[in-house]
Amino acid sequence: MEPINKFCPRSGKPVKPDSLAEYRGYTVGFCNPGCSSDFVKNSEECSNDTRYFDVLIKEKYGK
């Protein structure tokens, strides 16, 4: 599935296909598997990441 973002919220680097995660039912991407696995394990503690994705979701889907 295609991620909703093109750039990693942590580094600003392009999203890589092996670094995807799910957030609020959407596929989101990171620049490396370490970032994506950290987000999956600790999403409630990753407020910068979740804010980034929440803004994208609101802009793209109005939710």
N, C-alpha and C positions, 0 to 999 in steps of 0.2 A: 504494500500500500504506500502511496505517496505521502510524505510528511507535510504538515501544514506550513512549515517554515523551511526556508532555504539556507539559513545560517544558524550556527550554534549560538544559543543564548549566553553561553559562557565565554567563548573565545571570538565569536564573530566569523569564524572560518566556515566554509561550506559544509553542509550536512553530508555525512557519508551513509550509504545504504546499510552498512553493518552496525549502525549506531542509532537505531530507532527505538522508541518506547511508546507507551500509550498513556494519554492523559485526558481525562474527562471524555473518553470515547473517541478521541482523535489520535492519529499517529503524529508524533513529534520527533524531531531529529536533533542529533548532536554531532560534534566533529569526530568523536572517537567512542569506542565501546565503553571505556572507563567512565566517561561522563554520563552516558545513557544508563549504565548499570547503577551508578551512584544515584541518579534521579529516581530510578525505579525503587530502589531500597529506601530512599530518604526524601521522597517528593514533598512531604509535609514540612521538611526543614529547608527546602530549596525555594525560598520565597521569591528570589530574583527570577528563577526559571519559570515558576508558576505564573508570576505577574506577566512575563514576556508572552507566554502561551495564552493567558487569559485575554490579553490585548489583541493578539492575532485572531483568536476565536471570535471575539466581539466584532472586529473589523471585517472578517471574512464571512461570518455566518450570523452575525447579529445576536449571538447568545451570550 
